[in-house]
Amino acid sequence: MAAARARSAQTQLRVGRLTKPHGLKGGLKLELFTDDPDRRFTPGASFSLQVPETSPWHGKRLELAELRWYNGHPVGFFAGVGDRTAAESLTKAILWIDQDPAEAAEPDAWYDHQLVGLDVVRDGAVVGVIDRLEHFPAQDLLVVKVGDREVLVPFVRAIVPEVDVERRRIVVTPPDGLFEELPDDAPRNPDEQAPDEQAVGETPVETAVAEADPPADQD
């Protein structure tokens, strides 16, 4: 569950993240954010890159040469990425594709412009309005306006179980303390972390639920 950012006549959809090099020939392990990799990751597919401005890949596009599967995990090979050193320079890059807004979205995928302005409902009451989305390598965050402050809500099914664009609302089931201040002496389950202490989860953009990176296997 997550969203793709809107962009003038075209809409960009986040479809994957390059996690780390695989082997010595420029392969890169992929975290897929799509339910349809056969359609999104075909040879010749072109991706825009979300990378730091200091990256040598900033402002460039990446063309897929081949997608292979090793032990059930996808590995991409890209034009111009011929060795492990080049692959290392792309680690953590996020892949976006240009998509015609008229094309039907995949299940549990929404564009930013569809979500901005939606009411945020908790326990049947409106607690805020979605102001914008922030896209990060690990997950998307809903920035919710609550009075004169902003609350960052991880866009994962455990916290956002319902998105109803037609009714202009989303339903949230946040942990205590996300939308309100907890008293200093409030008891806390020792096994439960506060939202700002939680490790950031993985949020596939075209799929549904946050998944951690699979255990590292031997390259």
C-alpha positions in Angstrom: 0.0 0.0 0.0 1.4 3.3 -1.0 1.4 6.0 -3.6 3.1 7.4 -6.7 3.8 11.0 -7.1 1.9 13.1 -9.7 3.7 15.0 -12.5 1.9 17.2 -15.1 0.6 15.2 -18.1 2.4 12.1 -17.0 2.2 10.3 -13.6 5.3 8.7 -12.1 4.9 5.3 -10.4 7.5 3.9 -8.1 8.1 0.3 -9.1 11.3 -0.8 -7.4 14.5 -0.1 -5.4 18.0 -1.3 -6.1 19.2 -2.8 -2.8 22.7 -4.0 -3.4 25.1 -5.4 -6.1 24.9 -9.1 -7.1 27.9 -10.7 -8.6 30.7 -9.0 -10.5 28.9 -8.2 -13.8 26.8 -5.3 -12.7 23.8 -7.1 -11.5 21.7 -5.4 -8.8 19.2 -7.0 -6.4 15.8 -5.5 -6.7 13.0 -4.9 -4.2 9.9 -4.8 -6.3 7.1 -2.4 -5.6 4.7 -3.9 -8.2 2.4 -6.8 -8.5 3.2 -7.1 -12.2 7.0 -7.3 -12.7 6.6 -9.0 -16.1 5.0 -5.8 -17.4 7.1 -3.2 -15.6 10.5 -4.9 -15.9 10.8 -5.9 -19.6 14.1 -5.5 -21.5 14.3 -1.9 -22.7 12.1 -0.5 -19.9 13.4 3.0 -19.0 13.4 4.3 -15.4 14.0 7.7 -13.9 16.1 7.5 -10.7 15.5 8.9 -7.3 19.1 9.4 -6.0 20.9 12.0 -4.0 22.0 15.1 -5.9 25.6 14.2 -5.3 25.1 10.8 -7.1 26.7 10.5 -10.6 23.3 9.1 -11.6 21.4 12.2 -10.6 19.2 13.4 -13.5 19.9 10.3 -15.6 17.7 7.4 -16.7 18.4 3.7 -16.4 17.5 1.1 -19.1 16.8 -2.5 -18.1 18.7 -5.0 -20.2 17.5 -8.1 -18.4 15.7 -9.3 -15.3 16.8 -12.6 -13.8 15.7 -14.5 -10.7 18.1 -16.1 -8.2 16.8 -18.1 -5.3 13.4 -16.4 -5.8 14.9 -12.9 -5.7 14.9 -10.6 -8.7 18.2 -9.2 -10.0 18.3 -6.5 -12.7 21.0 -5.9 -15.3 21.1 -2.4 -16.8 22.6 -0.8 -19.8 25.9 1.0 -18.9 26.3 -0.9 -15.6 28.9 -3.4 -16.5 30.7 -4.2 -13.2 30.3 -4.3 -9.5 31.8 -0.9 -9.0 29.1 0.7 -11.3 26.4 -1.3 -9.5 27.6 -0.1 -6.1 27.0 3.5 -7.2 23.3 2.7 -7.7 22.7 1.0 -4.4 19.5 2.3 -2.8 18.3 4.1 -5.9 14.6 4.1 -6.4 13.1 3.3 -9.8 10.2 5.3 -11.2 8.3 4.8 -14.5 6.2 7.3 -16.5 2.7 6.1 -16.7 -0.3 7.5 -18.5 -2.8 8.7 -15.9 -5.6 7.0 -17.9 -4.0 3.6 -17.3 -5.7 1.8 -14.5 -3.7 1.6 -11.3 -2.8 -1.7 -9.7 -4.7 -2.8 -6.6 -3.8 -0.9 -3.5 -1.9 1.8 -5.4 -2.9 5.5 -5.5 -1.4 8.6 -6.9 -0.4 11.5 -4.7 -3.1 13.8 -6.1 -5.7 11.2 -5.3 -4.8 11.3 -1.6 -4.0 14.9 -0.9 -6.9 16.6 0.8 -8.5 13.4 2.0 -9.9 13.4 5.6 -8.1 11.2 8.1 -10.6 9.3 10.2 -9.8 7.6 13.5 -12.5 5.8 15.6 -15.2 7.4 13.4 -13.9 11.0 13.9 -12.0 13.2 11.5 -8.6 13.9 13.1 -6.9 15.7 10.2 -6.4 16.1 6.5 -3.6 14.7 4.2 -1.4 17.6 3.2 1.1 15.8 1.1 3.2 12.6 0.8 6.9 12.1 1.4 8.6 9.3 -0.5 11.6 7.7 1.1 13.6 4.6 0.1 12.2 2.5 2.9 8.6 3.7 2.9 6.1 6.4 2.1 4.8 8.8 4.8 1.4 10.6 4.8 1.9 14.1 6.1 -1.3 14.9 8.0 -2.3 18.4 9.1 -3.7 18.3 12.6 -4.6 21.8 13.6 -1.4 23.8 13.3 1.0 20.8 13.4 1.9 18.0 11.1 1.8 14.3 11.9 3.8 11.8 9.9 1.9 8.5 9.3 3.6 5.5 7.8 1.6 4.5 4.8 1.3 0.8 5.7 -1.8 -1.4 6.0 -1.3 -2.0 9.7 -1.8 1.8 10.3 -3.9 2.7 7.2 -6.3 -0.2 6.7 -8.7 1.7 4.5 -8.4 4.2 1.6 -11.7 5.4 0.2 -11.0 7.9 -2.6 -14.7 8.2 -3.5 -15.7 9.1 0.0 -12.7 11.4 0.3 -11.3 9.7 3.4 -8.8 7.3 4.8 -9.2 5.3 8.0 -6.2 5.1 10.4 -5.5 2.8 13.4 -2.4 4.5 14.7 -0.5 3.5 17.9 -1.0 5.6 21.0 0.9 8.8 20.9 1.0 9.3 17.1 -1.8 11.8 17.0 -1.7 13.0 20.7 0.9 13.6 23.3 1.3 10.9 25.8 1.7 11.9 29.5 5.3 11.6 30.7 4.3 9.0 33.2 2.2 6.9 30.7 3.2 3.3 31.0 4.7 1.8 27.9 4.9 -1.8 26.9 8.6 -2.6 27.0 8.3 -4.5 23.7 6.6 -1.6 22.0 8.5 1.3 20.5 7.3 4.8 20.0 6.6 5.8 16.4 9.7 7.9 16.1 11.8 5.0 17.5 10.5 2.3 15.2 12.7 1.0 12.4 11.4 2.2 9.1 9.5 -0.6 7.3 9.5 -1.4 3.7 6.5 -0.2 1.7 6.0 -1.5 -1.8 4.4 1.2 -3.8 2.2 -0.8 -6.1 1.6 -3.6 -3.7 0.2 -3.8 -0.3 2.1 -4.5 2.9 5.5 -3.5 4.3 8.1 -6.2 3.9 11.6 -6.3 5.3 14.4 -6.9 2.9 14.9 -10.7 2.4 17.9 -12.2 4.3 21.1 -11.5 2.5 22.2 -14.5 0.4 25.6 -15.2 -1.0 26.4 -13.3 -4.2 
